Amino acid sequence: MIDLLRDTLPILQITPARWTTLTAILSPDLLDRKPAPGEWSALDCLQHLVDTERWVFPVRVRCFLAGENFPAFDPDAQGEISSRTKTSHELATEFAAMRVESVALLKTLTPADLERTAVHGELGPVTLAEMLAEWAAHDLMHTVQAERALMQPFIPASGPWEVYFEDHRHA
């Protein structure tokens, strides 16, 4: 079993640094390249992380602490992926600033807080511990998704090594 207060924070703290680096060194075309029709580009993943940092995770932590329930979040209906207007660097900078505030909020939590419950609009009763685990997994999932999107143009260009990437090819 993981210690959520100890193990979640490092994951949440490193995610913005990874995005700041990626957006500083990779071309905008590569970042915005969709791996397949209807799939998210790396930049779409970053926009989604900004959206959830603004409207989901810290908001939910505050709901748990206030004893309030919260609605579900639909990234397709409520997110800004389709209306993105900022550059990748602007998004990464915005994400990093918001995450500093979120980490400060999380550092105020105690082990007893993890037992707090709320009702999620779609999933029903949930604990703060479960949501913290989901937040860390969410960061990692969308980082993997973004990196998989970034891999796609390199796989067919790798010649005889292409066979080593079969598990990472986007169908």
TORDOTI-535084 format. One line per 10 residues: for each residue x, y, z of N, C-alpha, C. Coordinates in Angstrom, 2 decimals, decimal comma, m for minus. Example, Ala and Ser with C-alpha at 12.3 -4.5 7.8 and 13.67 -1.06 7.14 Angstrom:
BEGIN
13,19/m5,69/7,80/12,30/m4,50/7,80/13,20/m3,30/7,80 ~ 12,85/m2,25/7,08/13,67/m1,06/7,14/12,90/0,03/7,87
//
This chain:
BEGIN
0,84/m1,18/0,00/0,00/0,00/0,00/0,89/1,24/0,00 ~ 0,46/2,25/m0,72/1,23/3,48/m0,79/0,81/4,45/0,31 ~ 1,71/5,30/0,67/1,43/6,39/1,60/1,02/7,57/0,72 ~ m0,26/7,83/0,64/m0,77/8,83/m0,31/m0,21/10,22/m0,09 ~ m0,11/10,65/1,14/0,40/12,00/1,39/1,88/12,10/1,04 ~ 2,62/11,02/1,22/4,04/11,03/0,89/4,28/10,81/m0,62 ~ 3,54/9,90/m1,23/3,84/9,47/m2,59/3,11/10,26/m3,69 ~ 2,01/10,89/m3,35/1,27/11,66/m4,36/1,97/12,98/m4,67 ~ 2,44/13,66/m3,65/3,05/14,98/m3,86/4,20/14,99/m4,87 ~ 5,16/14,07/m4,80/6,24/14,12/m5,78/5,75/13,96/m7,22
4,77/13,10/m7,42/4,23/12,93/m8,78/3,58/14,23/m9,24 ~ 2,77/14,82/m8,37/2,09/16,06/m8,75/3,08/17,21/m8,92 ~ 4,20/17,18/m8,21/5,19/18,25/m8,32/6,04/18,12/m9,59 ~ 6,31/16,91/m10,04/7,19/16,73/m11,20/6,45/16,94/m12,52 ~ 5,16/16,73/m12,54/4,41/16,82/m13,80/4,58/18,17/m14,48 ~ 4,43/19,31/m13,80/4,62/20,58/m14,50/6,03/20,77/m15,05 ~ 7,03/20,28/m14,34/8,41/20,40/m14,83/8,60/19,61/m16,11 ~ 7,99/18,44/m16,18/8,07/17,63/m17,42/7,45/18,40/m18,58 ~ 6,30/19,01/m18,32/5,63/19,75/m19,40/6,38/21,02/m19,77 ~ 6,95/21,69/m18,81/7,74/22,89/m19,10/8,91/22,52/m20,00
9,56/21,42/m19,71/10,69/20,97/m20,53/10,21/20,58/m21,93 ~ 9,18/19,75/m22,01/8,67/19,32/m23,32/8,29/20,52/m24,20 ~ 7,58/21,47/m23,62/7,13/22,61/m24,42/8,26/23,57/m24,77 ~ 9,35/23,53/m24,01/10,50/24,39/m24,31/11,37/23,83/m25,43 ~ 11,40/22,50/m25,56/12,36/21,92/m26,50/11,74/21,28/m27,74 ~ 10,46/20,96/m27,70/9,84/20,31/m28,86/9,13/21,33/m29,75 ~ 9,05/21,01/m31,02/8,39/21,92/m31,96/6,89/21,96/m31,70 ~ 6,28/23,10/m31,94/4,82/23,20/m31,80/4,09/22,19/m32,69 ~ 4,63/21,92/m33,88/3,98/20,95/m34,77/3,96/19,55/m34,17 ~ 5,07/19,15/m33,56/5,13/17,83/m32,94/4,19/17,76/m31,74
4,19/18,80/m30,92/3,32/18,82/m29,74/1,84/18,79/m30,11 ~ 1,49/19,38/m31,23/0,08/19,47/m31,64/m0,33/18,37/m32,61 ~ 0,56/17,43/m32,88/0,28/16,35/m33,83/m0,58/15,29/m33,14 ~ m1,73/15,01/m33,73/m2,60/13,96/m33,20/m2,08/12,60/m33,67 ~ m2,02/11,62/m32,78/m1,49/10,31/m33,17/m2,41/9,56/m34,14 ~ m3,69/9,89/m34,09/m4,70/9,27/m34,96/m5,93/10,18/m34,93 ~ m6,77/10,08/m35,94/m7,99/10,91/m35,94/m8,81/10,68/m34,66 ~ m9,24/11,77/m34,07/m10,06/11,68/m32,86/m9,28/11,48/m31,57 ~ m7,98/11,34/m31,65/m7,15/11,15/m30,46/m6,51/12,48/m30,06 ~ m6,10/12,56/m28,80/m5,49/13,78/m28,28/m4,01/13,86/m28,63
m3,59/15,05/m29,01/m2,16/15,34/m29,17/m1,56/15,55/m27,78 ~ m0,24/15,69/m27,74/0,41/16,02/m26,46/m0,13/17,34/m25,92 ~ m0,31/18,30/m26,82/m0,82/19,61/m26,39/m2,26/19,51/m25,88 ~ m3,06/18,65/m26,48/m4,41/18,42/m25,96/m4,35/17,85/m24,54 ~ m3,41/16,95/m24,30/m3,24/16,38/m22,95/m2,87/17,47/m21,96 ~ m1,97/18,37/m22,36/m1,58/19,47/m21,48/m2,77/20,38/m21,21 ~ m3,54/20,70/m22,23/m4,72/21,55/m22,03/m5,68/20,88/m21,05 ~ m5,84/19,58/m21,18/m6,72/18,85/m20,26/m6,20/18,92/m18,82 ~ m4,89/18,81/m18,65/m4,33/18,94/m17,31/m4,57/20,35/m16,74 ~ m4,47/21,36/m17,59/m4,79/22,73/m17,15/m6,25/22,81/m16,74
m7,13/22,25/m17,58/m8,56/22,27/m17,28/m8,86/21,60/m15,93 ~ m8,26/20,44/m15,70/m8,56/19,73/m14,46/m7,91/20,39/m13,25 ~ m6,81/21,10/m13,50/m6,20/21,85/m12,40/m7,07/23,05/m12,03 ~ m7,72/23,62/m13,01/m8,57/24,79/m12,77/m9,93/24,40/m12,19 ~ m10,55/23,35/m12,70/m11,95/23,08/m12,38/m12,22/21,78/m11,63 ~ m11,21/20,95/m11,45/m11,53/19,64/m10,89/m10,79/19,35/m9,58 ~ m9,53/19,02/m9,65/m8,86/18,44/m8,48/m8,78/19,36/m7,27 ~ m8,21/20,56/m7,36/m8,17/21,41/m6,16/m9,57/21,79/m5,68 ~ m10,47/21,97/m6,63/m11,87/22,29/m6,27/m12,46/21,15/m5,45 ~ m12,20/19,94/m5,86/m12,72/18,78/m5,14/m12,09/18,63/m3,76
m10,80/18,89/m3,65/m10,16/18,83/m2,33/m10,88/19,80/m1,39 ~ m11,14/21,00/m1,87/m11,85/21,98/m1,03/m13,26/21,51/m0,69 ~ m13,91/20,83/m1,63/m15,25/20,28/m1,34/m15,17/19,24/m0,23 ~ m14,20/18,34/m0,31/m14,03/17,34/0,76/m13,83/18,03/2,10 ~ m12,97/19,03/2,13/m12,67/19,72/3,39/m13,87/20,48/3,94 ~ m14,75/20,94/3,04/m15,94/21,68/3,46/m17,15/20,77/3,67 ~ m16,98/19,47/3,42/m18,10/18,53/3,60/m19,14/18,64/2,49 ~ m18,70/19,04/1,30/m19,63/19,22/0,17/m19,41/18,15/m0,89 ~ m20,47/17,85/m1,62/m20,40/16,94/m2,76/m19,99/17,73/m4,00 ~ m19,72/17,04/m5,09/m19,29/17,73/m6,31/m19,78/16,99/m7,55
m19,95/17,73/m8,65/m20,42/17,11/m9,88/m19,30/16,38/m10,62 ~ m19,69/15,57/m11,59/m18,72/14,93/m12,48/m18,16/16,00/m13,42 ~ m17,06/15,71/m14,06/m16,45/16,62/m15,03/m16,39/15,91/m16,37 ~ m16,89/16,55/m17,41/m16,86/16,01/m18,76/m15,86/16,82/m19,58 ~ m14,67/16,27/m19,84/m13,65/17,05/m20,54/m14,06/17,49/m21,93 ~ m14,91/16,71/m22,58/m15,34/17,08/m23,93/m16,32/18,25/m23,91 ~ m17,15/18,31/m22,90/m18,15/19,38/m22,82/m17,66/20,58/m22,03 ~ m16,82/20,36/m21,02/m16,42/21,43/m20,12/m14,98/21,89/m20,32 ~ m14,17/21,12/m21,02/m12,77/21,48/m21,21/m12,57/22,44/m22,37 ~ m11,36/22,92/m22,48/m11,03/23,90/m23,51/m10,16/23,33/m24,63
m10,13/22,02/m24,79/m9,27/21,43/m25,82/m9,63/21,95/m27,20 ~ m10,91/22,01/m27,51/m11,31/22,44/m28,85/m11,21/23,95/m29,06 ~ m11,07/24,71/m27,98/m11,01/26,17/m28,11/m9,69/26,74/m27,61 ~ m8,65/25,93/m27,60/m7,36/26,34/m27,08/m6,81/27,53/m27,86 ~ m6,34/28,56/m27,14/m5,81/29,76/m27,77/m4,40/30,09/m27,33 ~ m3,87/29,37/m26,35/m2,54/29,68/m25,81/m1,48/28,80/m26,46 ~ m0,26/29,30/m26,46/0,86/28,50/m26,95/1,17/27,41/m25,95 ~ 1,95/26,44/m26,38/2,32/25,35/m25,48/3,10/25,88/m24,27 ~ 3,98/26,83/m24,50/4,74/27,40/m23,37/3,82/28,14/m22,40 ~ 2,86/28,89/m22,92/1,90/29,60/m22,05/1,09/28,61/m21,23
0,66/27,52/m21,87/m0,10/26,50/m21,13/0,75/25,85/m20,04 ~ 1,98/25,52/m20,37/2,86/24,88/m19,38/3,13/25,82/m18,21 ~ 3,33/27,10/m18,51/3,56/28,09/m17,45/2,33/28,24/m16,57 ~ 1,17/28,31/m17,19/m0,09/28,41/m16,43/m0,29/27,18/m15,55 ~ m0,05/26,02/m16,12/m0,19/24,77/m15,38/0,74/24,75/m14,17 ~ 1,99/25,12/m14,38/2,98/25,12/m13,29/2,55/26,05/m12,16 ~ 2,06/27,22/m12,50/1,63/28,18/m11,47/0,44/27,65/m10,68 ~ m0,53/27,08/m11,37/m1,69/26,52/m10,68/m1,30/25,34/m9,81 ~ m0,37/24,53/m10,29/0,02/23,34/m9,53/0,74/23,72/m8,25 ~ 1,50/24,81/m8,25/2,15/25,28/m7,01/1,08/25,52/m5,95
m0,01/26,15/m6,33/m1,11/26,40/m5,39/m1,76/25,10/m4,93 ~ m1,93/24,16/m5,86/m2,54/22,88/m5,50/m1,67/22,11/m4,52 ~ m0,37/22,10/m4,75/0,54/21,39/m3,85/0,51/22,03/m2,46 ~ 0,45/23,35/m2,42/0,35/24,03/m1,12/m0,91/23,59/m0,39 ~ m2,01/23,47/m1,11/m3,26/22,99/m0,51/m3,09/21,57/0,01 ~ m2,49/20,71/m0,78/m2,31/19,31/m0,37/m1,41/19,17/0,84 ~ m0,46/20,07/0,98/0,44/20,02/2,13/m0,26/20,35/3,44 ~ m1,48/20,87/3,37/m2,25/21,15/4,58/m3,04/19,94/5,06 ~ m3,12/18,90/4,22/m3,92/17,73/4,56/m3,25/16,88/5,64 ~ m4,09/16,23/6,42/m3,62/15,30/7,44/m4,09/13,89/7,07
m3,51/12,87/7,67/m4,00/11,51/7,41/m5,51/11,37/7,70 ~ m6,01/12,05/8,70/m7,45/11,97/9,01/m8,30/12,54/7,88 ~ m7,78/13,57/7,18/m8,52/14,15/6,06/m8,77/13,14/4,95 ~ m7,87/12,19/4,79/m8,00/11,21/3,71/m9,24/10,35/3,85 ~ m9,78/10,27/5,05/m10,98/9,47/5,29/m12,26/10,23/4,96 ~ m12,16/11,52/4,70/m13,35/12,32/4,38/m14,03/11,76/3,13 ~ m15,35/11,86/3,12/m16,12/11,35/1,98/m16,94/12,47/1,37 ~ m17,28/12,26/0,11/m18,17/13,15/m0,63/m18,87/12,28/m1,66 ~ m19,88/12,85/m2,27/m20,58/12,14/m3,33/m20,20/12,78/m4,67 ~ m19,62/11,97/m5,53/m19,26/12,36/m6,89/m20,53/12,25/m7,73
m20,78/13,22/m8,58/m22,01/13,25/m9,36/m22,27/12,05/m10,24 ~ m21,23/11,32/m10,59/m21,37/10,15/m11,45/m21,02/8,85/m10,74 ~ m20,02/8,89/m9,87/m19,49/7,67/m9,26/m20,08/7,34/m7,90 ~ m20,76/8,30/m7,28/m21,32/8,06/m5,96/m20,31/8,39/m4,86 ~ m20,40/7,72/m3,70/m19,52/8,02/m2,57/m18,06/7,72/m2,89 ~ m17,20/8,68/m2,56/m15,75/8,53/m2,76/m15,05/9,14/m1,56 ~ m13,81/8,71/m1,35/m13,01/9,29/m0,26/m11,96/10,22/m0,85 ~ m11,47/11,09/m0,01/m10,39/11,98/m0,42/m9,15/11,15/m0,78 ~ m8,90/10,07/m0,06/m7,76/9,20/m0,38/m7,89/8,66/m1,80 ~ m9,07/8,20/m2,15/m9,29/7,67/m3,50/m9,07/8,76/m4,56
m9,54/9,96/m4,27/m9,37/11,03/m5,24/m7,91/11,43/m5,38 ~ m7,14/11,42/m4,29/m5,71/11,74/m4,40/m4,98/10,70/m5,24 ~ m5,32/9,43/m5,05/m4,73/8,37/m5,88/m5,11/8,57/m7,33 ~ m6,34/8,93/m7,58/m6,80/9,17/m8,95/m6,07/10,36/m9,56 ~ m5,82/11,40/m8,77/m5,13/12,59/m9,27/m3,72/12,23/m9,74 ~ m3,00/11,48/m8,94/m1,65/11,06/m9,33/m1,69/10,17/m10,57 ~ m2,60/9,21/m10,58/m2,72/8,33/m11,74/m3,13/9,12/m12,98 ~ m3,98/10,11/m12,81/m4,43/10,96/m13,92/m3,24/11,71/m14,52 ~ m2,41/12,29/m13,68/m1,20/12,98/m14,18/m0,33/12,02/m14,99 ~ m0,08/10,85/m14,43/0,78/9,88/m15,10/0,15/9,36/m16,39
m1,14/9,10/m16,36/m1,83/8,59/m17,54/m1,73/9,57/m18,71 ~ m1,98/10,85/m18,44/m1,95/11,80/m19,54/m0,53/12,15/m19,97 ~ 0,44/11,96/m19,11/1,84/12,11/m19,52/2,21/10,96/m20,45 ~ 1,83/9,75/m20,10/2,07/8,59/m20,97/1,34/8,77/m22,30 ~ 0,09/9,20/m22,24/m0,69/9,42/m23,46/m0,01/10,45/m24,37 ~ 0,48/11,53/m23,77/1,15/12,57/m24,54/2,44/12,04/m25,16 ~ 3,21/11,30/m24,38/4,47/10,78/m24,90/4,23/9,74/m25,98 ~ 3,17/8,98/m25,86/2,81/8,03/m26,92/2,45/8,77/m28,20 ~ 1,74/9,88/m28,07/1,41/10,70/m29,24/2,69/11,24/m29,88 ~ 3,63/11,67/m29,05/4,89/12,21/m29,56/5,74/11,14/m30,27
5,60/9,89/m29,84/6,37/8,80/m30,43/5,97/8,47/m31,87 ~ 4,73/8,69/m32,21/4,18/8,13/m33,45/4,96/8,45/m34,72 ~ 5,40/9,68/m34,95/6,12/9,91/m36,21/7,52/9,28/m36,23 ~ 8,05/8,96/m35,06/9,38/8,37/m34,99/9,38/6,86/m35,24 ~ 8,27/6,21/m34,91/8,20/4,75/m35,04/8,42/4,31/m36,48 ~ 7,66/4,79/m37,46/7,89/4,32/m38,83/9,23/4,77/m39,41 ~ 9,81/5,80/m38,82/11,11/6,29/m39,31/12,28/5,53/m38,72 ~ 12,02/4,57/m37,83/13,11/3,88/m37,14/13,63/2,66/m37,88 ~ 13,14/2,43/m39,09/13,66/1,34/m39,92/13,51/m0,01/m39,26 ~ 14,59/m0,79/m39,22/14,48/m2,14/m38,69/14,14/m2,20/m37,20
14,33/m1,10/m36,49/13,96/m1,07/m35,07/12,46/m0,90/m34,86 ~ 11,74/m0,63/m35,91/10,30/m0,39/m35,81/9,57/m1,52/m35,09 ~ 10,03/m2,75/m35,26/9,37/m3,90/m34,62/9,39/m3,81/m33,10 ~ 10,35/m3,08/m32,55/10,44/m2,96/m31,09/9,36/m2,04/m30,52 ~ 8,67/m1,35/m31,37/7,67/m0,36/m30,93/6,23/m0,81/m31,16 ~ 6,03/m2,05/m31,49/4,67/m2,52/m31,78/3,69/m2,24/m30,64 ~ 4,14/m2,38/m29,41/3,26/m2,14/m28,26/2,94/m0,67/m28,07 ~ 3,65/0,20/m28,77/3,46/1,62/m28,60/2,87/2,31/m29,82 ~ 2,68/1,56/m30,87/2,10/2,11/m32,09/0,63/2,42/m31,83 ~ 0,22/3,57/m32,29/m1,19/3,93/m32,16/m1,90/3,38/m33,38
m2,89/2,56/m33,16/m3,59/1,91/m34,27/m4,35/2,86/m35,14
//
